């Protein structure tokens, strides 16, 4: 994305995993890992605004559920997707598992993340903490480092455990690295694990968002999804329709 203005470094910290920076350009603030690897973007006048298409695609995935009450986020980033879901979905309970303690601290201090009473933040490795998380209607997997997707994105047992954590009717929503042919990284593994029973949304950033239902008996109601997209569009201030049109069955 192109944002006009002078870049200003607001904060820089270093932990056991490397450098974390918060920068500002105009009305936008950016969370960066490592060597200027942009992780998240926040429009500060409205921190629940989703600037990136991949986050909009993940919100679209959440709309596959008619009335989700709970959500689990594996990876926080700047928290814009979490805030969008808290604002636009009928959620009563939201849990976030984040590996790096400075990430939620910086998100609250610099990136507009609010201390919502429905929100619980836990610090630690998602591999270790997933088992103790409550079953959920929506599970968002977005674990990235400064070198790309974390190993969890291709770990059979972990992905299987994520799907198993879903309530009946739930959805697993994965922000997966995209290959040059437009397929998600590890497509063969994903097809085998989920029996080709999932949907994909390729996005302009190059990622592919995967929408995985809780069971093989559960299907995507595209007509109902389109109605939810239409109802929400005025509230969002942007349209999810192009992403809905790009949605496809597992390739």
N, C-alpha and C positions, 0 to 999 in steps of 0.2 A: 504494500500500500504506500502511496505517496502522501506525506504530511508536510506541509510548508511550515518553515520556522527554524529557529536555531535550537540545536540539541543542547540540553542542560542535564548534567549528571546530578541527580538528587541524593543518591546514596550508593555506596559500594561496600559490600561485606564479603568475607571469605570464610568458608567452612571446610569441613573434611572433603567435600565433593567439588570444591572449586569456588569460583567467583560468582556473585550475584550482584546485578546492578539494577537500579531504577533510574530511568531517564525520562525527560519530558521534552516534547516538541508541541508547541501550541497547547491545545486542549487535551492532547493525548499523553499518556504515560505508558512506558514500556518496561516490562520485566525481562531482563536478559541473563542468560547463563553463559559462563565461559567467555570465549572470544567473540563477543557481540552476536551471540545466537539468540535471536528474539523469540521469547517464549509466549508472551502475552501482551495484549494491547488493551488499554482502558481509556474510554472517552470520559474524562473526569466530570463533565456536567451531568452525566448519567452513567454510573459504573455498571449498570445492568445492560447497557447497550452492547450488542455483540457486533464487533467490527469485522471479524474474520468469518469467511464462509464456512470453515470447518466447525466453528462453534455454533453457527446457525444451523448447520446440518445436524449437530448433536442435539440441539433443542428440538429440531424437527423429529429426531428419533424419539425424544421424550414424549412427543404428542401421539406416538403410536399407542400409548396407554390412555384409556379413556378418562381415568381419574386417579392418577398416582398420588398416594399419600406419603410415600417414603422414597428417599433417594440416597445412594451411596456414591461418593466421588473418590476415585483413586487418583490422586494428583490434584492439587489446587490451582497452581499457577497464580495469576493475579486475582482469580476468583470471580471473573465476570460471568462465566457460564453458571456458576453456583448462584450468583445473585439474580441472574435472569430466570433461573428455574424457581427460586424462592418468590420472585415477583409475579411470574406468569402462570405457575402451576399450582394446583391445590394441595401443596405439600404440608404435612404436619411435622415431619421428622427428617432432617437432612444430616448426614454424617460425612465428614471429609477425612481421608487418611493422606497425610503429606509427610514425605520422608525428611525434609529439611526444615528445622525449626524456624529459620529466618524467613522462609517464604510466607507463612501466614502473618508473621509479625510485620513484614514489609507491606504485605497486602493491606493490612489494617491501617498502618501508619501513613502509607503513601498512595495506595491504589483504590481507596474507597470501599474496601470490604467492611461491612457493618456487622456488629455483634448481634445478629438476629437470634431471638430465643429458641427458634426451631433448629438452629445450627450447632452441631458438635464437631470440634476439631480434635483430631488425634494425630500425634507425631510418631512416626515410625515407618518401618518397611511394610508395604502393602502385602507382601508375601506372608509376613508373620502375623499381621493384624486382621487379615481378611476373615480368618476362621472365627474370630471373636465378634465380628460385626453382626448386626441384626439382619435377618432376611429383609429384602427390599423390593420395591416395585420397579425401581430404575437403578441401574448400576452403570456409571460412567467410568471408562478406563482411558486415561490420558496421561500416561507415564513417559515423559520424555526427558532426556539429558541434553547436554550441549553437543553430543555426538549423534543424536537421533533417538529412535524409540528404545525404551528400556527392554531388557531381555524378557520381561513379563509378556510383551506383545506376541512372543512366539513360544511361550512356555505352555505346553499342552495341559499339564496338570493345573496350572494356575488359571488358564482360560476356562477350563472345565469347572474349576471351583467357583469362578465368577458366575458362570451360568447357573450353577447349583445354588448360589446364594439368592437367586431371584424367587420372589413369591409367584404363585400361579398367575399367569397373565402378565408377568413382568418382562422387561426388556433390558438386555445388555447392549450398551452403546460404546463402541470402540473407535477412537481416533487412531487409525492405522496409517503407517507410512505407505505412500503410493509408489509403485514401480513405474518405469518408463512406459510400459504397455497399458497403464491405467488400472492395473489390478493391484490389490493390496499386497504388501509384503507378507510372504508366507502363505500365499493363496492356497497352495495344495494342502498344507496343514489345516488351514481354516475350513476348507471344504470337507476334509475328513472328519475333523472334530465335530463340526456342526451339521454334518450330513447334507451339505449344500442348502440347508434350511435357514437362510438369512438373506438380508437385503444390503445393498451397497449404495452409497452416495459419493461419487467422485466429486471433488471440489477443486476450484481453480488453483489453490495453493499447492496442489499436487497430492494431498492426502486423500484417503478413502475412508469414509465413516461407515462402520458396519453396524447393522441393526439386527440383533440376535434375539429371538423369542426364547422364553423359558423352556419350551418343550416343542417337540415335533408336531403336536396336535394344535399348536397355536399359529394362527396366520395373521398376516397384516391386512387390515381392513382399509384399503386404499381410499375408498369413498368416504368413510368416516374421518380418516386422516385429512383428506382434502377439506372437509367441512371445518375441522378444527383449525387448520391453517388459515382458512378464509376468515373465521371469527376472530382470530388473534392478530391478524395483520394490522388493523388500525391501532391496536394497543402497542404493538412492537415498533411501528414506524418504519418498517421495511418488510419486504415480502419474502416468504419462504417458498413461494411457488416455483421459482426456477430450480431449486434444490429438489422439490417434490417431483418435478418433471425429469430430473436427472436420475432419480432413484431407479434401481434395477435389481432383479433377482441376482443371487450369488452367481458370479461368472465362473 
